[in-house]
Amino acid sequence: MRVLLTTVALAVSLTCAQANELPELGDASAATLSPAQERAIGYNVMRQIRASPAYLDDAEIKDYLDGLGYRLVAVSPDSRQDFSFFALLDNAVNAFALPGGFIGVHSALLLTSQSESELAAVLSHEIAHVTQRHIARLIAAQQRQGLASMAAIAVAILAARSNPQAAAGAIAAAQAQALSNQLAFTRDNEREADRVGVQILERSGFDPHAMPVFLERLQKATRVLESGAPVYLRTHPVTYERIADVQNRTYALPYRQVPDSLEFQLVRAKLRAMQKDSQQAVAFFDDLLADRKYANEAAARYGLVESLLRRKNVKRATEELRTLKALGAAHPMLVSLDARTQLAAKNRDAALAIYAQGLADYPTRRSLVYEYAALLIDAGRAADANVILENRMQKDPDDGRLYELQARAYGSLGNAMLKHRSLAEAYLSIGQLPMAIEQLQLALKNSDGDFYNVSSIEARLRELRALSAKQP
């Protein structure tokens, strides 16, 4: 997966001539690709990444990354740009930006960051790559080769699933003509992303000094990699010059003691519980609590209960949850943990009540929407689930998971036409246009919908067919 993400991030950037000067801030006119085209390219690459076993399809972790990411985006040079943040299970400390504002974060980065400001520093850097349209600038230099590299991305991702070496070879072969000029251009972009990233970090209320601190620690940790790895496999070269440049930019800025959020610590605890063997995870958190080596006790106890649930030790999980609740911490991730513990103890009614109250307290949390709706469907209350899903769809009409759950609800209610219509939208959300068209065709073969349903499905089918005809 390390090669996969490195090659994804580099494939679009290995296509240009050397840049002698930094691009002017915000100069989008030099780009060949429009923002819509960048988004479409990134969307297609994301289809392949989502198919990878390393893709972390966890609503709570995504909720956290989106919340942190959009806090930074709000003070970025172009807050109108669409962004989407996601996580991958990978032991390499890294993050990367794809065309169109898709930003990936490795699990190792979340665990290695010693403060939330350090994580925010990395995300600010990646956001700057997007707002400064670095990928579009790169492709603008040699448009034909740039578009060809898009195909190389897909090839590399598919190859990396079974043979990382083959993926690296595919990228190297596809980009061989540009390798000699890549390093200088990448460093120019890195410097600009650092400069804009520091501005974003300061404006968002995090400690801007976290950026040079993190870079220096990363440089020390990867000294062997810096001296021995091929240049084109390094997405973010960390050099002494780069660190000194960032230190100079932050020198006059005041230090800020910014406490880590509870959510930052909870997400890290969840990842540790998830990535370890369940028995090892329980032992890890037991030792952490016994030695009081935690940064946040509630997060440590959360990780212990998560690990016990994975271990299927429901009795002890219930006991430890009581200790956790006694600390008085409040967060939607703790609501979910409470409900899932009740469900594991076969107390479904109690779990439903917890979710209902939790969603009332935290109405914007998609993780609670997903879990509550799924449980309502399983409990034979599909109509109630649909009400929750429809309300959420008004705020997030492109969320494919909502349509998947809605399809389950309609299936439970015996409405095949609307089930297939929802499945069509779910497929469309992940870029599977042919599958979406097929589902709409299946929907029209059923007679359990009214005139309005039939008319809307026919109109949607015409729209998707027209979209398909425009595709190469």
C-alpha positions in Angstrom: 0.0 0.0 0.0 2.9 2.3 0.6 3.9 2.0 -3.1 0.3 2.4 -4.1 -0.2 5.7 -2.4 3.2 7.0 -3.3 2.7 6.3 -6.9 -0.9 7.7 -6.9 0.4 10.9 -5.5 3.4 11.1 -7.9 1.9 9.8 -11.1 0.1 13.1 -11.8 3.2 15.1 -10.8 5.8 13.3 -12.9 4.8 15.0 -16.1 6.3 18.4 -16.2 9.4 20.4 -17.0 11.5 21.9 -14.2 10.0 25.0 -12.6 12.5 27.8 -11.9 10.3 29.9 -9.7 7.4 29.4 -7.3 4.0 29.9 -9.0 2.2 33.0 -8.0 -0.2 32.5 -5.1 -3.6 31.5 -6.4 -2.8 31.8 -10.1 -5.3 29.3 -11.4 -5.2 30.8 -14.9 -2.0 28.8 -15.7 -3.7 25.5 -15.3 -4.9 23.5 -18.2 -7.4 21.4 -16.2 -10.5 23.1 -14.9 -11.5 22.4 -11.2 -14.3 20.2 -12.5 -11.9 18.1 -14.6 -9.6 17.8 -11.6 -12.5 16.6 -9.5 -13.5 14.1 -12.1 -10.0 12.7 -12.3 -9.7 12.4 -8.5 -13.1 10.8 -8.4 -12.0 8.1 -10.8 -8.8 7.4 -8.8 -10.9 7.2 -5.6 -13.0 4.5 -7.1 -9.9 2.3 -7.3 -8.6 3.3 -3.8 -12.0 2.5 -2.3 -11.6 -1.0 -3.7 -8.3 -1.5 -1.9 -8.2 -3.5 1.4 -6.3 -0.7 2.9 -9.1 1.8 2.5 -10.5 2.5 5.9 -14.3 2.7 5.6 -15.0 3.9 9.1 -17.6 6.7 9.5 -16.2 7.9 12.9 -12.7 8.3 11.6 -14.0 10.1 8.5 -16.2 12.3 10.6 -13.1 13.4 12.6 -10.9 14.0 9.5 -13.7 15.9 7.8 -14.2 18.1 10.9 -10.6 18.8 11.3 -10.0 19.2 7.5 -12.9 21.7 7.0 -11.8 23.7 10.0 -8.5 24.2 8.1 -10.2 24.6 4.7 -12.4 27.4 6.1 -9.3 29.7 6.4 -7.5 28.5 3.3 -6.9 30.6 0.2 -9.8 29.0 -1.6 -12.5 27.8 0.8 -14.9 27.2 -2.1 -12.9 24.2 -3.3 -14.6 20.9 -2.6 -12.6 18.6 -0.3 -13.0 15.0 0.8 -10.8 13.4 3.5 -10.3 9.7 4.0 -8.0 7.3 5.9 -6.0 4.2 4.9 -4.5 1.5 7.1 -0.8 1.9 6.3 2.3 1.8 8.5 4.1 4.5 6.4 3.8 8.0 7.9 2.3 9.9 5.1 -0.6 11.9 3.7 -1.2 12.9 0.1 -3.5 15.0 -2.1 -5.2 13.8 -5.3 -6.7 15.9 -8.1 -9.9 17.6 -7.0 -9.4 17.9 -3.3 -9.3 14.2 -2.2 -6.8 14.0 0.7 -5.7 10.7 2.1 -4.3 10.2 5.6 -2.3 7.1 6.6 -3.2 5.5 9.9 0.4 5.7 10.9 0.3 9.5 10.6 -2.6 9.7 13.0 -0.7 7.5 15.5 2.7 9.2 15.0 1.6 12.8 15.4 2.4 13.8 18.9 -0.3 16.5 19.0 -3.3 17.5 17.0 -1.5 20.6 15.8 1.1 18.3 14.1 -1.7 16.4 12.3 -3.3 19.7 11.4 0.1 20.9 10.0 0.3 18.0 7.6 -3.3 18.4 6.5 -2.7 22.2 6.0 0.2 21.3 3.7 -1.9 19.0 1.6 -4.8 21.4 1.5 -2.3 24.0 0.2 -1.3 21.6 -2.6 -5.0 21.6 -3.7 -5.8 25.3 -3.3 -2.6 26.3 -5.2 -3.6 23.8 -7.9 -0.2 22.2 -8.0 -1.4 19.1 -9.8 -3.1 21.2 -12.5 0.0 23.3 -13.0 2.1 20.2 -13.4 -0.2 18.7 -16.0 -0.4 22.1 -17.8 3.3 21.8 -18.8 2.7 18.7 -20.9 -1.0 18.1 -21.2 -0.8 15.0 -23.4 1.6 13.2 -21.1 -0.3 14.4 -18.1 -3.5 12.8 -19.3 -1.6 9.6 -20.1 -0.4 9.5 -16.5 -4.0 9.2 -15.3 -4.2 5.8 -16.9 -0.9 4.9 -15.2 -2.5 5.7 -11.8 -5.3 3.2 -12.3 -2.8 0.6 -13.6 -0.6 1.1 -10.6 -3.5 0.8 -8.1 -4.7 -2.4 -9.7 -1.3 -3.9 -9.8 -0.5 -2.9 -6.2 -3.3 -5.0 -4.8 -1.3 -8.1 -5.5 2.2 -7.0 -6.6 3.6 -3.6 -5.3 6.8 -4.1 -7.3 4.7 -4.3 -10.5 2.9 -1.1 -9.6 6.2 0.7 -9.1 7.4 -0.6 -12.4 4.3 0.6 -14.2 4.6 4.1 -12.8 8.3 4.3 -13.5 7.8 3.1 -17.1 4.9 5.5 -17.7 6.9 8.5 -16.4 10.5 7.8 -17.4 10.8 10.8 -19.6 10.0 13.3 -16.8 12.1 11.9 -14.0 15.2 14.1 -14.6 13.2 17.2 -13.9 10.9 16.0 -11.1 12.9 16.8 -8.0 13.3 20.5 -8.4 9.7 21.0 -9.4 8.5 19.0 -6.4 10.6 21.0 -4.0 9.2 24.2 -5.4 5.7 23.0 -4.8 6.6 21.7 -1.3 8.0 25.1 -0.3 4.8 26.8 -1.5 2.6 24.2 0.3 4.6 24.8 3.4 4.3 28.5 3.2 0.5 28.4 2.6 0.1 25.6 5.1 1.7 27.7 7.9 -0.8 30.5 7.2 -3.7 28.0 7.3 -2.4 26.6 10.6 -2.1 29.9 12.2 -5.5 31.2 11.1 -7.2 28.0 12.3 -6.0 28.4 15.8 -3.5 25.6 15.9 0.2 26.0 16.9 2.1 26.9 13.7 5.4 25.7 15.3 4.0 22.2 15.1 5.0 22.1 11.4 8.7 22.4 11.7 8.8 20.2 14.8 7.0 17.4 12.9 9.2 17.8 9.8 12.4 17.7 11.9 11.2 14.5 13.7 10.2 12.9 10.4 13.5 13.8 8.8 15.4 12.1 11.6 13.2 9.1 11.5 13.6 8.7 7.7 17.3 9.5 7.4 18.0 6.1 5.8 15.2 6.6 3.3 16.4 10.1 2.4 19.8 8.7 1.4 18.9 5.5 -0.3 15.4 5.7 -1.8 14.8 6.6 -5.5 13.8 10.3 -5.8 10.5 9.5 -7.6 9.3 7.3 -4.8 9.3 10.2 -2.3 6.2 12.3 -2.4 7.4 14.8 0.2 11.2 15.2 0.3 12.2 16.3 3.8 15.5 18.2 3.6 17.4 20.4 6.1 16.8 23.3 3.7 13.0 22.7 3.8 13.0 22.5 7.6 15.1 25.6 8.0 12.7 27.5 5.6 9.6 26.5 7.7 11.4 27.4 10.9 12.2 30.8 9.5 8.5 31.3 8.6 7.3 30.4 12.1 10.1 32.1 14.1 8.3 35.3 14.8 4.9 33.7 15.4 3.8 33.2 19.0 3.7 29.7 20.5 0.3 28.4 21.3 -0.5 25.8 23.9 -3.4 24.1 22.0 -4.9 21.2 23.9 -5.7 18.1 21.8 -9.4 17.5 21.3 -11.0 14.4 22.9 -11.9 13.2 19.5 -8.3 13.2 18.4 -7.4 10.9 21.3 -10.5 8.7 20.7 -9.6 8.2 17.1 -6.1 7.2 17.9 -7.3 4.8 20.6 -9.7 3.3 18.1 -7.0 2.8 15.5 -4.7 1.1 18.1 -7.6 -1.2 19.1 -8.3 -1.9 15.4 -4.8 -2.6 14.2 -3.6 -4.9 16.9 -4.7 -8.5 17.6 -7.7 -8.3 20.0 -5.8 -10.0 22.8 -2.7 -7.8 22.3 -5.0 -4.7 22.1 -6.6 -5.6 25.5 -3.1 -6.1 27.0 -1.9 -2.9 25.5 -4.7 -0.8 27.1 -4.5 -2.7 30.3 -0.9 -1.8 30.6 -1.5 1.8 29.6 -4.1 2.3 32.3 -2.1 0.4 35.0 1.0 2.5 34.4 -1.0 5.7 33.8 0.9 6.4 30.6 -2.1 7.8 28.8 -2.6 11.3 27.5 -6.3 11.1 28.1 -7.9 8.5 30.5 -11.3 8.5 28.8 -9.6 7.7 25.4 -7.5 4.9 26.9 -10.6 3.3 28.5 -12.5 3.8 25.2 -9.7 1.8 23.5 -10.0 -0.9 26.2 -13.7 -1.3 25.7 -13.3 -1.4 21.9 -10.7 -4.1 22.3 -12.8 -6.1 24.7 -15.8 -6.0 22.2 -13.5 -7.2 19.5 -12.4 -10.0 21.9 -16.1 -10.7 22.5 -15.6 -10.3 26.2 -19.0 -8.6 26.6 -19.1 -9.0 30.4 -15.9 -7.2 31.1 -16.6 -4.6 28.3 -19.8 -3.7 30.1 -18.0 -3.3 33.4 -15.2 -1.2 31.9 -17.8 0.9 30.1 -19.3 1.8 33.5 -15.9 3.0 34.6 -15.5 5.0 31.5 -18.9 6.7 31.8 -18.1 7.6 35.4 -15.4 9.9 34.0 -18.1 12.2 32.6 -16.7 12.5 29.1 -19.2 13.3 26.4 -18.7 12.6 22.7 -20.7 10.9 19.9 -18.0 8.1 19.7 -18.8 7.3 23.3 -22.5 7.2 22.5 -21.8 4.7 19.7 -19.6 2.6 22.0 -22.4 2.5 24.7 -25.0 1.4 22.1 -22.7 -1.2 20.6 -21.9 -2.6 24.0 -25.6 -2.9 24.8 -26.2 -4.6 21.5 -23.4 -7.1 22.1 -25.1 -7.9 25.4 -28.3 -8.5 23.4 -30.1 -5.4 24.8 -31.4 -4.1 21.5 -34.1 -1.9 23.0 -31.5 -0.2 25.2 -29.2 0.3 22.2 -32.1 1.8 20.2 -32.8 4.3 23.0 -29.2 5.3 23.2 -28.9 5.9 19.5 -32.1 7.9 19.5 -30.9 10.2 22.3 -27.4 10.4 20.8 -28.7 11.5 17.4 -30.8 14.1 19.1 -27.7 15.4 20.9 -25.4 15.1 17.8 -27.6 15.4 14.7 -24.8 15.9 12.3 -22.8 12.8 13.1 -23.1 10.4 10.1 -21.8 7.5 12.1 -24.8 7.6 14.4 -27.1 7.9 11.5 -25.6 4.9 9.8 -25.6 2.7 12.9 -29.1 3.8 14.2 -30.7 3.3 10.7 -29.1 -0.1 10.3 -30.4 -1.2 13.7 -33.9 0.1 13.0 -34.0 -1.9 9.8 -32.9 -5.0 11.7 -35.5 -4.4 14.3 -38.3 -4.3 11.7 -38.7 -0.5 11.8 -37.6 0.2 8.2 -40.1 3.1 7.8 -38.6 4.9 10.8 -35.1 4.3 9.4 -36.2 5.9 6.1 -37.3 9.0 7.9 -33.8 9.4 9.4 -32.1 8.6 6.1 -34.2 11.1 4.1 -33.5 13.9 6.6 -29.8 13.2 6.3 -29.9 13.0 2.5 -31.2 16.6 2.4 -27.9 17.7 3.9 -25.6 15.2 2.1 -27.3 14.1 -1.1 -24.1 12.4 -2.4 -23.5 10.1 0.5 -23.6 6.6 -1.0 -23.9 4.8 2.3 -27.2 6.5 3.0 -28.6 5.2 -0.3 -27.3 1.7 0.5 -29.2 1.8 3.8 -32.2 3.2 2.1 -32.1 0.3 -0.4 -32.1 -2.1 2.6 -35.0 -0.3 4.1 -37.1 -0.4 0.9 -36.2 -4.1 0.5 -37.4 -4.8 4.0 -40.7 -2.9 3.2 -41.1 -5.0 0.0 -40.7 -2.0 -2.4 -38.5 -3.4 -5.2 -38.8 -0.3 -7.5 -37.5 2.1 -4.8 -34.9 -0.4 -3.7 -33.3 -0.4 -7.1 -33.6 3.4 -7.4 -31.7 3.8 -4.2 -29.1 1.2 -5.3 -28.6 3.2 -8.5 -27.7 6.3 -6.5 -25.4 4.2 -4.3 -23.5 3.0 -7.4 -23.4 6.4 -8.9 -21.8 7.8 -5.7 -18.8 5.6 -6.3 -18.6 6.3 -10.0 -20.2 3.1 -11.2 -22.3 4.7 -13.9 -23.1 1.5 -15.9 -24.3 -0.3 -12.7 -26.4 2.7 -11.8 -28.1 2.6 -15.2 -28.7 -1.1 -14.8 -30.3 -0.6 -11.4 -32.7 2.0 -12.8 -33.6 -0.3 -15.6 -34.4 -3.0 -13.0 -36.5 -0.5 -11.1 -38.7 0.1 -14.1 -39.4 -3.6 -14.4 -41.3 -3.5 -11.1 -44.8 -2.3 -10.8 -44.9 -1.5 -7.1 -44.3 2.3 -7.6 -46.7 5.1 -8.4 -46.8 7.4 -11.4 -44.5 9.9 -9.7 -41.9 7.2 -8.9 -41.9 5.9 -12.5 -41.6 9.4 -14.0 -38.7 10.4 -11.8 -36.9 7.1 -12.5 -37.3 7.5 -16.2 -36.0 11.1 -16.1 -33.0 10.0 -14.0 -32.3 7.1 -16.5 -32.3 9.6 -19.4 -30.0 11.8 -17.5 -27.5 9.0 -16.7 -27.6 7.7 -20.3 -26.8 11.1 -21.6 -23.9 11.3 -19.2 -22.7 7.9 -20.2 -22.8 8.9 -23.9 -20.5 11.8 -23.2 -17.8 9.6 -21.6 -14.9 8.4 -23.7 
